[in-house]
Amino acid sequence: MKYQADLRYDLIQINKPILGSEERRAVLEVLKTERLTDASPEGGPKVREFEESLENYLGSKHVVALNSGTAALYASLLALDVKKGDEVLLPSFTFVATANAVLMTGASPIFVDVSKTDFTLDIKDLRAKVGRRTKVVVPVHLYGYPSRMHEISEICRNRGIAIIEDAAQSLGATYKGRQTGSIGNLGCLSFYGSKIITCGEGGAVVTNDDALAGRIRVMRTQGVVGEKGSRLFGFNMRMPEISAAIGVAQMGKLTTFLAGRRRNATTLRSLISDIHGISLPHEDKDRLGNWYVFTITVSSKRDQIAEFLNKKGIRATVYYKVPVHRSEFYSSMGYQKVQLPKTDWAAQHALSLPVHPSVTPNQLESIASHVEKAVSDLNLKAQS
Ligand SMILES: Cc1ncc(COP(=O)(O)O)c(C=O)c1O
């Protein structure tokens, strides 16, 4: 999910970084030290501080900070020795990075359908697609909403299949009280500009496994340890110290950010709950989302509604209009033939609305009234 920098400040953007004096001070402090990066597997002091802060927050033994969420996915797959001949099961209804990381290892992505209620892996289809060559399942907590981790773990446990959570969008979302990203064998976070907290660019791998964490620490710096040269395959996935320092400052605000998102989501839900022709995001007591976005489904004319809202300065956004298996590149490999009916439905009906902490109560009123106007002007039918 990509944040679109927009110079029209009157727009209600879909997501927006919140940066203040804490981040500015943190950057200047690193500049003063002149220590901008560190090529040891342990990383520099700011990287370590950022990792420790995430370890404490997530309740996980290890966090390894990297330079993107995509690198986190790739490093996780490499650490599990995923390679050509292996199959990795994942949704097609996700940001393409999830699938690209699999392709980079030489393994085959196998696309699994998603639930129409919450857009996470469809358990029945997952069960049907697990096979002899399945090495990893990658649940994506899309829109910051947790996947059904209990059912997924049950499917994987006795078959020796590892789980890598794609928690790029879900920092702070919980499954039965546990932080998403900390539940699978490995979890991947992103700190891209649109995310819950940001470093500009950045990512991290979360794990309780000492050996996997150790491998990824070495991999992030070309596989080199000390003076012995390269111990294993790796490349440059290091997070710069300035990015980590911004991350530390952002971590200090995470709880406030999440509370703001939840408050806005609750308000928006109550403002639009009576509009017919739309369905509101799912939430149950075991799975609490972080409100990365507020994704509704629209019975028809979704694109016209999005266009109407955009014209009114509300950056309602369609994530993802083209599911990965139907994209030009993946189609060229034959993936468009895979039948994923619920994914196709989601790609045609889902519409994300902004609820990030900078959205004001007046703006929420404006979003709600414009959704209502769009729906009544376009004469939407109730959803079946
Ligand atoms: C679901 C998902 N997976 C992976 C990524 C990749 O993260 P990054 O952009 O930090 O490489 C993103 C974010 O952009 C994402 O939304």
Ligand as a Chemical Component Dictionary entry (heavy atoms), coordinates in Angstrom:
data_LIG
# 
_chem_comp.id                   LIG 
_chem_comp.type                 NON-POLYMER 
_chem_comp.pdbx_formal_charge   0 
_chem_comp.three_letter_code    LIG 
# 
loop_
_chem_comp_atom.comp_id 
_chem_comp_atom.atom_id 
_chem_comp_atom.alt_atom_id 
_chem_comp_atom.type_symbol 
_chem_comp_atom.charge 
_chem_comp_atom.model_Cartn_x 
_chem_comp_atom.model_Cartn_y 
_chem_comp_atom.model_Cartn_z 
_chem_comp_atom.pdbx_ordinal 
LIG C1 C1 C 0 1.107 -5.917 2.732 1  
LIG C2 C2 C 0 2.470 -5.341 2.460 2  
LIG N1 N1 N 0 3.511 -6.171 2.339 3  
LIG C3 C3 C 0 4.755 -5.709 2.116 4  
LIG C4 C4 C 0 5.006 -4.367 2.001 5  
LIG C5 C5 C 0 6.402 -3.928 1.650 6  
LIG O1 O1 O 0 6.941 -3.025 2.539 7  
LIG P1 P1 P 0 8.005 -1.925 2.017 8  
LIG O2 O2 O 0 7.287 -0.964 1.155 9  
LIG O3 O3 O 0 8.521 -1.331 3.290 10 
LIG O4 O4 O 0 9.070 -2.676 1.290 11 
LIG C6 C6 C 0 3.946 -3.444 2.151 12 
LIG C7 C7 C 0 4.129 -1.988 2.127 13 
LIG O5 O5 O 0 4.365 -1.204 1.352 14 
LIG C8 C8 C 0 2.640 -3.950 2.361 15 
LIG O6 O6 O 0 1.607 -3.116 2.471 16 
# 
loop_
_chem_comp_bond.comp_id 
_chem_comp_bond.atom_id_1 
_chem_comp_bond.atom_id_2 
_chem_comp_bond.value_order 
_chem_comp_bond.pdbx_ordinal 
LIG C1 C2 SING 1  
LIG C2 N1 SING 2  
LIG C2 C8 DOUB 3  
LIG N1 C3 DOUB 4  
LIG C3 C4 SING 5  
LIG C4 C5 SING 6  
LIG C4 C6 DOUB 7  
LIG C5 O1 SING 8  
LIG O1 P1 SING 9  
LIG P1 O2 DOUB 10 
LIG P1 O3 SING 11 
LIG P1 O4 SING 12 
LIG C6 C7 SING 13 
LIG C6 C8 SING 14 
LIG C7 O5 DOUB 15 
LIG C8 O6 SING 16 
# 
